[in-house]
Amino acid sequence: MNEKGFVNEDVQRMCEKKYDDVYYFVNGFAQVKLNDKWGLIDTFGEEITPIIYDVIYAFKNGFAVVELNGKYGFIDKSGNEIIDIKYDYAFYFENGFARVVLNDKYGFIDESGNEITDIKYDYVCDFENGLARVYINDKIGFINESGKEIIDIKYDYVCDFENRLAWVCINDKWGIIDERGNEITDIKYDYAYHFANGFARVVLNDKYGFIDENGNEITPIKYDAIYNFNANGFAIVEIGCKSDFINSNGKELTGFKYDDVYYFVNGFAQVELNGKWGFIDESGNEITEIKYDDIEDFENGFARVCIDDKWGFIDTTGKEITEIKYDEV
C-alpha cells in the first residue's frame, strides 16, 4: 500500500504518514482517507473528525457536508456533527440556509439544524433577498426566512424579483406580484417584458401598451409595436406604418404623422416622412423642414445634414449655418 502524508515547506512531516489518500488543504482543512473512510485534518495534522465518513466535502460558508451510510448531514469546523446525518441529500449553506432532501421531498434547515419548513416540496431554490422559490405539483410560490409561505404556490412561472416586483404566469396569462404576494395587476396579459426606466411593455390581443410600477396602464393597449422608454422619458410607438413618441404620462407627441422616428438625443429627434428627414424638439415642434436625404444627431449644438450627397451644418434652431455643398464635413 502506498501511504500518503503531508510535508510543510521545511520538508517536515505535518502528520503521520498513514493515510491511503489525501486531498489538498482548502480553507485550512484537508480530506484524508483510511480504510475506505474519510475524515478531516487541520494544518497541524490533527484529526478534527473521526475517519468514519463515506464521503466528506470541503468546507463552504463554515460547514462541510458529510455522507454516512447513504445519509447526509453537516459538521462544523470543530468537527462536531451539528446537523443529524439523516437526509437523503444535502446542499451547501447559502445565505444562512441549506436545502435538504428526504424521501424525494425538499425543505430547508437553518445553521442550527432547525427545519424551518416541512420537508414537503417537490423542489426548492436557494434564498435570495429573503425569499426562496418552492414547487409543488408544477406550481410555484415563495417562502420567507421563517418558512412561511408568503406567496401562494399557484403560479406556472415566476420571474426573478426586480425592484420588489416579479412577473408571474397562470394559464399562459401574465401579471405582476410584489414581495408580499400582492397581485398589483390582474393576471391577464398575453405577454410582458421586464421593466426599463420605470415602465414595462405588455401585450394583449396582439396589441401593445405600457404599465408603470404601480400596475397602472399609462397607455391604452392599442399599439402595433412599442419600444422601451429611454432615460429622456420618451418611448417610440407604432400604429400601422406610422410612428410617434409618448411621454411618461402616455401622451402622444406628434399625432402619428411620421414614417419613422429615432430616440431623442440632446433634446432633438430625427423624424422621417416620405423618404426625407428632419428634426423635432421634445414638444413635437419641427425645428427644420423635413427635406434632408440624411441627417446625424446634434453634438455640441450642431448637426450634419445632407441633400443630394452634399453636406452642411445646422444649429439647434434649424438654421443652416453653412451651405449644403460639401462632399465631406
N, C-alpha and C positions, 0 to 999 in steps of 0.2 A: 504493500500500500504506500502510495506517495503522500506523506503527511505534509501539511502546509502550516506555516505560521507567518507572523509579520516581523519586519525589522524596521527600525527607525533610521533617520539619516546618518546616525553614527554606527550603523550596522550592529546595533544591539537588539536582541530579541525583545519584542514588546509582549509577547505571550508565549506560553509553552507550545512547542511545535507538535500539536496533537490533532489538528482538525483535518477532516477529509476534504473540505473545500472551504474557501473563504471568498468574500467579496470585498471591494474597496470600501474605505470609510466614506460615509456620506453623513454630513451634519454631526460628526463626532461619534458615529457608531458603525460597526461592520457586522454583516451577517456571517455566521460561521456554521459549518455543517459537521456533524459527527454521528456516525451510525444511522445515516439517512434522516436525521433530525436536525432542526435548525434553532439557533438562538442568536443573541447579540452580545458583542463585547464593546467596551469603550476604548478610548485611546491609550489607556493604561494596561489593556489586555484583560481587564476584569470582566467576567461574565455577568451582565446585568439581568439576564434571564436564564432560566434552566435551558439546556439544549434538548427541547422536547417537542418543538412545533414541526408540523409537516411543511408549512411554508411560513415565512416571515418576510414582511415587506419593509422597505426603507421608511424612516420617519418622514412625515409631512404634517406641517401645522401642529407639531407637538405630539403626534400619536402615530403608532405603527399598527397596521392590520396584521393579524396572525390567523393561521388556519390550523386546526387540530381535529382530526377525525372527520373531516368534511364540513366542519363548522367554523365560523369566523367570529372574531372579536377584536378588541383593541388592547394595546399596552401603552403605558406612558414611558417617559424617558428614564424612569427608575426601574422599569421592567415590571411594574405592577399591572396585573390584568384589571383594568378599570372598567371594562365592559365585558360582560359574560360572553364566553365563546359558545354562542348558541344559534347564530344566524346562518342561513344558507349562503349568504354572500354579504359583504360589507364594502362600502366605498369610503375613500378618504374623507375626513372632515373638511368642509368648505364653509367659510363664514359662520363657524360655530356649530354646525350640524352635519351629521353623516346620514346618508341613505343606507338602509339595511333591507335585506330580503329574507322572508321567512314563508315557506310554503307557497312560493311563487307570488307572494304579495310584497308590496313595498311600504315603507314608512320611514320615519326619521327618529334619530336619537340625538340628545344634546351631549355636551362634553362630560357630563356626569353620568352618562349612560341611561338617562331617563328617556323613555319612549314618549315623545311629545305628540305622537299620533298613534292611533291603532295601526297595526301592520295590515292594511286592508286594500291598498291601492294597486291598480294594475301596473302603474309606473309613476315615478315622481322625478322631478328635476331639482337640481340644487337651488338653494335660496339665492335670490338676487334682490337687493334693495328691500329686504324684509319680507319678500313673498316667494313662494315656491309653487310651481305648477303641479297639479296632481291629476291623474287619469283614472276613470272608472268606466268600463263599458264603452270605450272610444269617445268618452266625453271628457272635457277639460274644465277644471276650476282652479282656485288658488287657496292656499292656506297661509296664515301668518306664522310668526316665530313661536307663538304659543300653541300651534297646531290647530287653531280654529279655522274652519272653512269659511272664509270671508267672501268668496266669490263662488256662487253655485256651480256645481260640476254638471254643466248642461251645454257647454259650447262645443261645437265641432272643431273649431280652430280659434286660437288666440295668438295675436302678435305680441311682441315684446312691448312692455310699457315704455313710453317716451313722454317725458314731462307729465307723468302721473296718469296718462291715458293709454288705452290699448284698444285696437280694433279686434272685434270678435265676430264669429260667424256661426249662424244656426240655419240649417236647411238652405245653404247657399245664399243667405242674406247677411249683410254686414251692418254693424253698428259700433258704437263706442261705449266702453265702460271706464270708470275711474278706479283707483286703487282700493276703494271701499266696496266695489262691486255694483255701484250705481250705474244704470244704463242711462247715459246722458244723451243718447239719440235712440230713436226706435231702431230695431234690428230690421231694416227694410231695404238697404241699398244693394244693388246687384254687384257692385264692386266699390272699393275705396282705396285711396292712396295715403301714404304717410303725410303727416303734417309738415309743411315747409313755410317758414316765416309766419306761423300762426294760423294757417288755413290748410284744409285738406280737400282734395278733389274727390267727388263722389259721383257714382253712375247709377242711374235709374231709368229703365226702359230705353236704353241706348242714348240717353241724354246725360249731359254733364252739368255739374254745378259745384259750389263751394260751401263748406261749413266752417265755422270758427271753432275754437277750443271749448266753447260752451255748448256745442252741438247745434247752434243756430244756423239755418240755411241763409247765408248772406246773399245768395242769388237764387232765382228760380232754377230748377233743374231742367234747363231748356237748350243748352248749347251743344253743338255737334262736336266740338273739341275745346279743351281749355288747357292752359299751361300755368305752372305754379306762379304764385306771387314772387316777385323778386324783392330785394332789400329796399327798393324805392317805393314799394307799396302798390304796384300795379301788376295785374295779370293779363295775359292775352287770351281772348276768347274768340270762337268762330261760330258763325251760323251760315250754313251753306258755303258759298265761296267767298264770303266777306269776313273781315277781321276787325276787331276792336279791342279796346282796353277797358278793364273795370278797375275801380279803386277798392280799397279795403272795406268800403260800405256797400260794395256791389253795384255802384253806379257806373253805367256805361258812358264812355268818354266822347265818342265821335259819331255814334249812330250807324255803325257798320257800313261805312262808305268806302273803305279801302280794301283792295285785293290782298294786301299783305302788310304786316306791321312787324317791327322789331322792338325789343325792350328799350325803355328809356335809359340813356347813358348821359350823365352830366346834364340832366334836365330836358333832353330832347330825344325824340324817337324818329326813326326812319319809317316812312309810310310809302306804299306803292299803289298806284292806280293806273290801269291801262298801260302797264309796262314802263311807267315813269315814276320817279322817286322825288320825295321832298321831305321836309321836317315839320313835326308839330311839337308844341310845348306841352307841359303837363296839364294845361287847361283844355287841351284839344285844339288850340288855335294853330293854323298853318302859318309858320313863320317864313315859308318860301312857297313859291309856286310848285306844283307837282309836275316838274318838267325835265328833271335830270335823268340821264341814262344810268348814272351810277353815283353814289354818294358814300362817304365814310363818316363815322361818328365824330362829334366835336371833341377836340383836345385843345386845352389852353385857349378856349374861346373861338376856335376856328375849325371849319370842316372843309375837306376836299370835295369838290363836285365835278361831274363830268358830263359833257354834251358832245356827241359826235367824236368821241375818242380824244377830246381836248379837255384839259383840266384847269381848274382855278380854285379860288378860296371864297367862302362866305363867312360872315361873322354871325353872332348869335341873334341878331335882328333879321337875318336872312339876306342882308346886303352883300352883293358880290363885290368883294374888295379888290379883286383882280379880274381882268378879262378872262373868259373861259377860252384860252388859246394855247395853253402849254401842253407839250407832249408828256412831260413829267413835272410834278410839283412836289 
